[in-house]
């Protein structure tokens, strides 16, 4: 049985301004196999709107986790 954590692709966008976190996510999704899970780490507060809207439009599940005041993690997977 495979470990669920092993299936996550980490995208580190800490310190990168918008729209870089979204562009990095799109690039990772395009190059990854189907049914992949992603953990996007971002620090730009404006990224939350962009990421959530994109996931909604693409019918992706997205869970936002606020790590600190300046760090958000998004757990993204297809429905």
N, C-alpha and C positions, 0 to 999 in steps of 0.2 A: 504494500500500500504506500502511495507517495505522500510525502509531507506537504500539507497545504501551504506552509510558508515558502517552500521551494518554488511554488508556482508564481509568486509575486515578482514583478519587475519593478525595481525601485528607480524613480526618476527624481533626481536631486536638483530642484530649481531654487534652492535657498539663495537669497541675494540677487536673484534675477528679476528685473522689473517686468510688468505686463507689457506685451503679451507673451513673453518667453515661456512661462510655465505652461500655458495652453499650447503653444507651438511644440514644445518638447513632448507633451502628452500625445498630441496628434501624430508626431513622428514615431513615437514608441508604439502606438496602436497600429499604425500602418505597417510597421516592420515585424510585429509580433504575430505568433500563431493565434488562431481563433480561440475563444474561451480563455483568454489570458486575464490575469488580475494584475493591477498596477497599484503602487503606492507612490503618489506624487507628493513631494515635500516642497512647500513654497513659503515664502516670507512676505510677499507683496500682498497687502490686504485686498487690493482690487482683484486679485486672482480668483477670489471666492465666487464672485458674480460670473466671471468668464467660464470657470471650470464647471460650475453647477448648471449654467445655461447650456453649455456644450453637451454635457452628459445627458441632460433632459432631451435635447434635440436628437441625440444619437441613441436614445433609449438605453443608456448605460446606468447601472446602479452606482451611486456615489455617496459615500459616507464621509463627512467632514469631521476631523478630530483636531481640536485646538490643543496643541502641545504647550505653547507659551503664548504670550501676547503677540509675539512676532513670528510664530511658526505654526503653520497649518499642515496637516497631512490629509490627503484625500485617498480613500480606498475605492478604486474604480474597477468594476467588472460588468460584463455584459449580462443581460437579463436571461 
